[in-house]
Amino acid sequence: MILTGMGPVSPMRTDEAKLFASAYAVFSGVAFLTTASILLAPVVHRLLHKLHVVENPKD
């Protein structure tokens, strides 16, 4: 809900709730990007091999 931009259903009244929502949004974003990169790394690696992309052109 936080990552999609919908926001909370009811307004947050305390500062603690706002801090928790901010920390949770940051944690959720980092967790999502980490999971996506771990899942996509083998696909990207294989694509780079198919396209014959080399790290060092001297080799």
Secondary structure, 3 states (H helix, E strand, C coil): CCCCCCCCCCCCCCHHHHHHHHHHHHHHHHHHHHHHHHHHHHHHHHHHHHCCCCCCCCC
